[in-house]
Amino acid sequence: METNDRKEIVENIRYLLDVRDEPKLKNIIIDTHPADLADIIQDLDDDEKIFLFSLIKPEIASDVVLELDEVTRELIVTSVETERLSAIVDEMDSDDATDVVSELPEQRAKEVLALVDTQDRAEVQKLLLHDEESAGGIMALEIVTVYDDETVDDAIQQIREKADEIEDIYYIYAIDRGGRLVGIVSLQQIILSKAKTLIREIMDLDVISVTVEKDQEEVANLVRKYDLVAVPVVDAYNRLVGRITIDDIVDVLQEEATEDMQRMAGISEEEVLQETSTFRIARFRLPWLIIAFIGEIGGISVLNHFKASIQQIISISFFIPVIMAMAGNAGIQSSTIVVRSIALSEGGTSRIWERFFREIKVAFLNSFVLSSMIFIVVWVMFQQPDFGLAIAVAMMLVILIAATVGATAPFLLNKINIDPAIATGPFITTCNDVLGLFIYLISVTTYINWIK
Amino acid sequence: METNDRKEIVENIRYLLDVRDEPKLKNIIIDTHPADLADIIQDLDDDEKIFLFSLIKPEIASDVVLELDEVTRELIVTSVETERLSAIVDEMDSDDATDVVSELPEQRAKEVLALVDTQDRAEVQKLLLHDEESAGGIMALEIVTVYDDETVDDAIQQIREKADEIEDIYYIYAIDRGGRLVGIVSLQQIILSKAKTLIREIMDLDVISVTVEKDQEEVANLVRKYDLVAVPVVDAYNRLVGRITIDDIVDVLQEEATEDMQRMAGISEEEVLQETSTFRIARFRLPWLIIAFIGEIGGISVLNHFKASIQQIISISFFIPVIMAMAGNAGIQSSTIVVRSIALSEGGTSRIWERFFREIKVAFLNSFVLSSMIFIVVWVMFQQPDFGLAIAVAMMLVILIAATVGATAPFLLNKINIDPAIATGPFITTCNDVLGLFIYLISVTTYINWIK
């Protein structure tokens, strides 16, 4: 649905909501894709959202809920009566049902689960035990399995039985009589094989699977690397327990990219893009600003310490912004490239030092160019080539150190299991600022002492 | 393959390469997934890369080439003789073949194409006409189609015919006798339907398709929104021309996220993560540094202009870093959130103003907190509450303006079709720096004039 169409539809729906024309609204709901319905709902006011959602049947509502942004979903889920919410959850795949239930307050979650189908409840309870960010946390239990000593006909029978429950079957998983994953068969192979063929004869033995504990980001990188549309999940004994489909992987990749960008900018990962409360947004962002603030107060002390130099040559203070900005930019360039390399696990295994030296060499080249430029600027503006030289040397040092910190910090953070994306954010930037100021002032003070 | 395993395999391969044990190397190649082979090759030295690749048969080499990073691929493709390269290209799907050929120098591309199979050549030549970043530029021509008045049996016949050529069939596209896309049938439905059933009776009429000109980022957002594994591509007359599979969409999403992060950090999008040439990296990054440099020279002039004020109260210069850093951080927080919202087309249609006001309100809250803090710091450090008040007011103004610029710039850039991610990069940051300095110095000068 194009943006303009949506605007028109939203206006139309607003009118129909105003006049409470339920039949027409229900017709629109039936004709609209759940993902589009979710978009439309997000464009409405809170009470309109709740009313329109109340008109959607559980089997469609279950799809709509999953497409809503976090903030709208919270509003809707809170407003829906428990019985209806159970009916909606009942319609979902086990992984989605678990996501929705896990977001509920404990008491409400219990009440909702009490009303859903026994088997579904058991599945959700099982999935709730896994870490949210692990393979187990994002897998669904809906899978089609067949024993490797069964036939293609048996497999088709399995597909028939699961067809209502699972909409998107691409592969059938072959297990041995111990439940261990031994092979994988595509639907394409099923169609092209004779009914009596043994699964064992047509299955692909090179199955790429993940264990339940595997981190979702690693799972995503695996799926990306091997171009999979679904990946089976196994337990420690290689017993098949679920599968993760590509749509969930796409969400993980987007989530991780957003998270990295937010960390780069000093925004807590808790802040979601659709957050509407000013106070909550401010609260999520303030900690990083305060960290930077405290760091920069250190900068005031550094400057205060070198007060005598600044008093002697006032123009020393004029170069603070350009020195800080150059160091900041060069440092962020280095750290961003390193952070992204780590996130996409690019660049090989033993390449860390290579990457590191490359960054230093780049910083060396660019700092040389920039230092030459500042030398000329100072010469022209202040007619003092020797002062220009002092500033140029200081700038070169500061850029080199910022790039070194920028290239090193992500590796170190990664080593101690902290998200390396932090390295491009306010914390490291502030350290660079204060360190840079210190080096700059030491350099120019040395110059002052030397000309005396 | 885990990182540690890979290290071991790479060492083993290095040894085998040293002793030129081709049979053993060929055995390893056969036993290893092409994506893993690509990883291994990337870990080797240039001449080892070329030699190991030369041992891989075209049908596997075609998969390996596609998994290599850009830098290694260029090296390999350049080193391979034309005839072998043609054989490798011949094994690829039309979209991948087109990607590889489009990266070749014009003369070489002609030579390679001259040697590939006639039909493949025609396909590649057709695909080369599309914009690289459009749906036509990333689609493959390998699709299974069936007329809507044919039967399930006919569809299975089609699958059988295409099975060699297409490994990953998930959907069959139903067209009318004019070639227009009218429906879609999943393999699951094919399996569960009787042989004589008409396609028309089982096909899903709600097909989500894209036109050849559609921008790849929009295609990716569509696939993400509707949870598709493949999307059919049609021409202006709704005639089916190709399909885009999810693995290519995943690549687009990663590319766009990397690009956005690079723009945020002031790195040209031409710089790829695996780039090895120091000079090339430096050249890609220098332009942004120079833009920032020139901007900050403006900062020197601003400070020079207010020389008298600084001379009068030297400690004015001490607050330059903290003022700049706070404005910078608050501005980047705002612009990052807005940039990401635009990239993921979140936040609805008419929500731009809402988002804007929200950012201003957040900036207001946080600048108030930070200004109060700086007020206390100045009071304690310098025993001058009135000076503290002047600094606090200045900081508040500077943060508010930086957040306004940060929240506005992405929308404006998006409006004039420039990637909004630029807004978080050095250009806007530098503007904010200089503007912030100016406002700060105006504020404190007003204070000085007032106490006199």
Contacts between the chains, C-beta under 8 A, distances in Angstrom:
chain1	res1	chain2	res2	distance
A	3	B	349	5.4
A	6	B	349	5.8
A	7	B	349	5.1
A	7	B	350	7.0
A	10	B	349	7.2
A	33	B	206	7.1
A	33	B	208	7.8
A	33	B	226	6.8
A	35	B	225	4.9
A	35	B	226	5.4
A	35	B	227	7.8
A	39	B	348	7.3
A	42	B	348	5.4
A	43	B	348	4.5
A	43	B	349	6.2
A	43	B	350	7.1
A	43	B	351	7.6
A	67	B	225	7.4
A	69	B	346	6.6
A	156	B	191	5.8
A	156	B	192	7.9
A	159	B	188	6.5
A	159	B	191	5.8
A	159	B	192	6.7
A	160	B	192	5.9
A	163	B	188	6.6
A	163	B	192	5.9
A	168	B	186	7.8
A	168	B	188	7.9
A	168	B	229	7.3
A	169	B	188	5.0
A	170	B	170	5.7
A	170	B	187	7.8
A	170	B	229	7.1
A	186	B	168	7.8
A	187	B	170	7.8
A	187	B	187	4.0
A	187	B	188	6.4
A	187	B	191	6.4
A	188	B	159	6.5
A	188	B	163	6.6
A	188	B	168	7.9
A	188	B	169	5.0
A	188	B	187	6.4
A	190	B	191	6.3
A	191	B	156	5.8
A	191	B	159	5.8
A	191	B	187	6.4
A	191	B	190	6.3
A	191	B	191	6.2
A	192	B	156	7.9
A	192	B	159	6.8
A	192	B	160	5.9
A	192	B	163	5.9
A	206	B	33	7.1
A	208	B	33	7.8
A	223	B	250	7.6
A	224	B	247	7.9
A	224	B	250	5.4
A	224	B	251	7.7
A	224	B	254	7.0
A	225	B	35	5.0
A	225	B	67	7.4
A	226	B	33	6.8
A	226	B	35	5.4
A	227	B	35	7.8
A	227	B	247	3.9
A	229	B	168	7.3
A	229	B	170	7.1
A	229	B	229	5.3
A	229	B	246	6.1
A	229	B	247	7.9
A	246	B	229	6.1
A	246	B	246	5.2
A	246	B	250	7.6
A	247	B	224	7.9
A	247	B	227	3.9
A	247	B	229	7.9
A	249	B	250	7.5
A	250	B	223	7.6
A	250	B	224	5.4
A	250	B	246	7.6
A	250	B	249	7.5
A	250	B	250	6.5
A	250	B	253	6.8
A	251	B	224	7.7
A	253	B	250	6.8
A	253	B	253	6.0
A	253	B	254	6.7
A	253	B	257	7.7
A	254	B	224	6.9
A	254	B	253	6.7
A	254	B	257	7.8
A	254	B	344	6.8
A	257	B	253	7.8
A	257	B	254	7.8
A	257	B	257	3.8
A	257	B	261	7.8
A	258	B	340	5.7
A	258	B	344	7.5
A	260	B	261	7.0
A	261	B	257	7.8
A	261	B	260	7.0
A	261	B	261	6.3
A	261	B	264	6.9
A	261	B	336	5.8
A	261	B	339	7.9
A	261	B	340	5.7
A	262	B	336	6.7
A	262	B	337	7.7
A	262	B	340	7.6
A	264	B	261	6.9
A	264	B	264	6.5
A	264	B	265	7.6
A	264	B	336	7.2
A	265	B	264	7.6
A	265	B	332	4.8
A	265	B	333	5.3
A	265	B	335	7.9
A	265	B	336	3.7
A	265	B	337	7.7
A	265	B	424	7.0
A	266	B	329	5.6
A	266	B	332	7.1
A	266	B	333	6.0
A	267	B	333	5.4
A	267	B	336	6.5
A	267	B	337	6.6
A	271	B	337	7.4
A	273	B	337	6.6
A	273	B	340	6.0
A	273	B	341	5.0
A	273	B	344	6.9
A	273	B	346	4.8
A	273	B	347	6.7
A	274	B	346	6.1
A	274	B	347	6.3
A	276	B	358	7.0
A	278	B	358	6.0
A	278	B	361	4.3
A	278	B	362	5.6
A	278	B	365	6.6
A	279	B	365	7.1
A	281	B	358	6.8
A	281	B	362	4.8
A	282	B	361	7.9
A	282	B	362	4.7
A	282	B	365	4.1
A	282	B	366	5.2
A	285	B	330	7.9
A	285	B	333	5.2
A	285	B	362	6.7
A	285	B	366	6.2
A	286	B	366	5.4
A	286	B	369	6.3
A	288	B	329	6.9
A	288	B	333	7.7
A	289	B	326	6.7
A	289	B	329	5.7
A	289	B	330	6.5
A	289	B	333	7.8
A	289	B	366	5.9
A	289	B	370	6.1
A	290	B	369	7.9
A	290	B	370	7.6
A	290	B	373	7.7
A	292	B	325	5.5
A	292	B	326	6.9
A	292	B	329	5.2
A	293	B	322	6.9
A	293	B	325	7.9
A	293	B	326	6.5
A	293	B	370	5.9
A	293	B	373	6.2
A	293	B	374	7.7
A	295	B	325	7.8
A	296	B	321	5.4
A	296	B	322	3.7
A	296	B	325	4.7
A	296	B	326	7.3
A	297	B	322	6.6
A	297	B	377	5.9
A	299	B	318	7.9
A	299	B	321	4.1
A	299	B	322	6.1
A	299	B	325	7.8
A	300	B	318	4.8
A	300	B	319	6.6
A	300	B	321	7.5
A	300	B	322	6.3
A	300	B	377	7.5
A	300	B	381	7.1
A	303	B	317	6.6
A	303	B	318	4.2
A	303	B	321	7.4
A	304	B	315	7.4
A	304	B	318	5.9
A	304	B	381	7.7
A	307	B	314	6.4
A	307	B	315	7.9
A	310	B	314	6.0
A	310	B	317	6.1
A	311	B	314	5.6
A	314	B	307	6.4
A	314	B	310	6.0
A	314	B	311	5.7
A	314	B	314	7.7
A	315	B	304	7.4
A	315	B	307	7.9
A	317	B	303	6.6
A	317	B	310	6.1
A	317	B	317	3.6
A	317	B	320	7.0
A	318	B	299	7.9
A	318	B	300	4.8
A	318	B	303	4.2
A	318	B	304	5.9
A	319	B	300	6.6
A	320	B	317	7.0
A	320	B	320	5.1
A	320	B	321	6.4
A	321	B	296	5.4
A	321	B	299	4.0
A	321	B	300	7.4
A	321	B	303	7.4
A	321	B	320	6.4
A	321	B	324	6.2
A	321	B	433	5.9
A	321	B	434	7.9
A	321	B	437	6.2
A	322	B	293	6.9
A	322	B	296	3.8
A	322	B	297	6.6
A	322	B	299	6.1
A	322	B	300	6.3
A	324	B	321	6.2
A	324	B	324	6.7
A	325	B	292	5.5
A	325	B	293	7.9
A	325	B	295	7.8
A	325	B	296	4.7
A	325	B	299	7.8
A	325	B	429	7.7
A	325	B	430	6.6
A	325	B	433	6.0
A	326	B	289	6.7
A	326	B	292	6.9
A	326	B	293	6.5
A	326	B	296	7.3
A	328	B	328	7.7
A	329	B	266	5.7
A	329	B	288	6.9
A	329	B	289	5.7
A	329	B	292	5.1
A	329	B	426	5.3
A	329	B	429	7.9
A	330	B	285	7.9
A	330	B	289	6.5
A	332	B	265	4.8
A	332	B	266	7.1
A	333	B	265	5.4
A	333	B	266	6.1
A	333	B	267	5.4
A	333	B	285	5.2
A	333	B	288	7.7
A	333	B	289	7.8
A	335	B	265	7.9
A	336	B	261	5.8
A	336	B	262	6.7
A	336	B	264	7.2
A	336	B	265	3.7
A	336	B	267	6.5
A	337	B	262	7.7
A	337	B	265	7.7
A	337	B	267	6.6
A	337	B	271	7.4
A	337	B	273	6.6
A	339	B	261	7.9
A	340	B	258	5.7
A	340	B	261	5.7
A	340	B	262	7.6
A	340	B	273	6.1
A	341	B	273	5.0
A	344	B	254	6.8
A	344	B	258	7.5
A	344	B	273	6.9
A	346	B	69	6.6
A	346	B	273	4.8
A	346	B	274	6.1
A	347	B	273	6.6
A	347	B	274	6.3
A	348	B	39	7.3
A	348	B	42	5.4
A	348	B	43	4.5
A	349	B	3	5.4
A	349	B	6	5.8
A	349	B	7	5.1
A	349	B	10	7.2
A	349	B	43	6.2
A	350	B	7	6.9
A	350	B	43	7.0
A	351	B	43	7.6
A	358	B	276	7.0
A	358	B	278	6.0
A	358	B	281	6.8
A	361	B	278	4.3
A	361	B	282	7.9
A	362	B	278	5.6
A	362	B	281	4.8
A	362	B	282	4.7
A	362	B	285	6.7
A	365	B	278	6.6
A	365	B	279	7.1
A	365	B	282	4.1
A	366	B	282	5.3
A	366	B	285	6.3
A	366	B	286	5.4
A	366	B	289	5.9
A	369	B	286	6.3
A	369	B	290	7.9
A	370	B	289	6.1
A	370	B	290	7.6
A	370	B	293	5.9
A	373	B	290	7.7
A	373	B	293	6.2
A	374	B	293	7.7
A	377	B	297	5.9
A	377	B	300	7.5
A	381	B	300	7.1
A	381	B	304	7.7
A	424	B	265	7.0
A	426	B	329	5.3
A	429	B	325	7.7
A	429	B	329	7.9
A	430	B	325	6.6
A	433	B	321	5.9
A	433	B	325	6.0
A	434	B	321	7.9
A	437	B	321	6.3
